[in-house]
Amino acid sequence: MKIQRRASRAEVPSLAMGDIAFNLLIFFVILAQAHDDSFLTWQPAKARNTEIAGHSKVSVLIDDESKLYLNGQEIGISQLADSIRETLGDAQPGERNVLLKVHSEAHAMRFEPVIEAISEAGGDMVHILEEQRK
């Protein structure tokens, strides 16, 4: 005995197509708003009698949103010491400068662990300040 199969035809309702198109549109709009790291906002702290920092291989920045960056790349505090140690490599004392740039409104609870991580990595910390003008 031969059983005949029914031909089933699935149709997508036209209302669902509009929802799918709307969701795809939202998805691509969100993807198009990529965060560009070249526009890091940083306003330096000000101080009197500042000295020129010199050359360094490592730059650590804490921006106005308390985000942490190592050489322009966002990084977590737990990875900071190892990354600094790796970047400095076998540099001699005096060549292990790490520039620390902290936004003027950053809280101590954010930059104190960064100072610790720089010390742990064996870096010579240089805090970047802007000379205070009258």
N, C-alpha and C positions, 0 to 999 in steps of 0.2 A: 504494500500500500504506500502510495506516494503522498506525502503531506506538502501542501502548497504553503509557501511562505507569503505572508502579506508584505507588500511593499510599504514601508513606513517612511513618511516624509516629515522631517523635522523643520519647523519654520520658526525663525526668530521674530518675535513681535517687533514692529517698527518702533514702538515706544522704548523697548530695551536698547535698541541701537543708539538712540539719543542719549541714554544714560551712559552707555559705554563710551561714546564720543566725548561726553562731558568729563568723565573720569580720566580719560586719556589726556584731555586738554589740561586738566589740573595737574596731572602727573608731570607733564613736560614743562609746565610753567614753574613748578617747584624745582625741577632739575636745572632749569635755566638760571636760577638764582644762585649760582655757585659762589661760595665765599672766597674772596680774593685776599690772600695773605699779604699782598704788597701794600695794602692800605691799613696797616697796623696803626692804631691810634696810641700814641705815647706822648705824654707831656712830662718832661723831666722835672725832677725836684730841683730846687735852686739852693745854692750855697755861696759863701764868700771864699775868696782865696783858693780857687780850684787850680789843679795842675792838669797838664795834657796827659792823657792815658797811654798813648803809644799804641803799638800793634798787638793784636791778639787773634788767636785761632777760633776762639769761642765767644759767642755773644748770647746772653740770656736776657730775655725781655718779659716783663709782666705788664700787660696793657691795662687800659681803663676798665675792662670787663674781667680782670683778674685771670686772663688766659696766659699760659706760660709758653714761651717760644724759645727754642734752641736753634740758633743760626737761621731764624726765619721760619722754622717748621714747628707747628704746635706739638707739644709733648706733655706727658704726665709727670708729676713730681716723682713718682716711683721709678721712672726710667732715667731721670735727669743725671744722677751721679754716675751711672754706668756709661751713659752717652758722652758726658764730659770727659771721663777717664779715657774712653776710646778715642775721642777726637784729639785730646792732648797727646796721647801716645807716649813716646819716650822723650818728650820735650824736656830740656834742661831747666833747672830753677832759673827764674828770671824771664823765661820764655813761656811760662804757663799762665799767662794772663787770661782771665775770664771777665769780660765786660758785663756788668750787671746793670740793666736799664730797668728802673721801676717807675711806673706812672706815679705822679705826685699824689694821687688819691688812693693808692693801694694800701691795704691794711697790713699791719705787722704779721698777723696770722697767715698771710699769704706769702710774704717774702722771707720770713725767718727760716722756713724749711728749705727754701732755695739757697740761702746762705750756707746752711748746713750741708746741703748736697754738694755745693762747690768746694767746701772745705774737705768733705769726705773724698772727693775725686782728686784732691791734691792741687787744685787750681789756686792761683793768686788772684783774689777778687779785686776788681777795680770797679767802683760804683760810679756810674756816669751821672754827673750833675750838670746843671746849667748855672753859669755864674749869675748871681743875683745882681740886678741893676736897680739903681734908685729911680 
